[in-house]
Amino acid sequence: MEKELFSLGDKIRLLREKSGLTQAALARELGISRSGVNAWEMGLSVPQVQYIVALAKQFKVSSDYILGIEETSSVSISGLTEKQMSAVIELINCFRSSD
């Protein structure tokens, strides 16, 4: 199966949309203009290193994931009980075995 390739702008847009943020809301979080976020998503410019780090923290993924170096993303399970963590791991294993 061929993997989908997403540009940096596509990843930022997808992560933003999954988080339920508008371009304006993300821009406010990062202290930049909405047009700056739009330019990243359109591929007209790329974020500076400080914003790659801020995006990774905002969306709880690695900077490698945002940059396309790493194929997988991570999900923080901090704050969950042992029972909740076990349920999450069981669900992940269920998805993996259904291929």
Buried (B, 14 or more C-beta within 10 A) or exposed (E): EEEEEEBBBBBBBEBBEEEEBEBEBBBBBBEBEBBBBBBBBEEEEBBEEEBBEBBBEBBEBBBBBBBEEEEEBEEEEEEEEEEEEEEEEEEEEEEEEEE
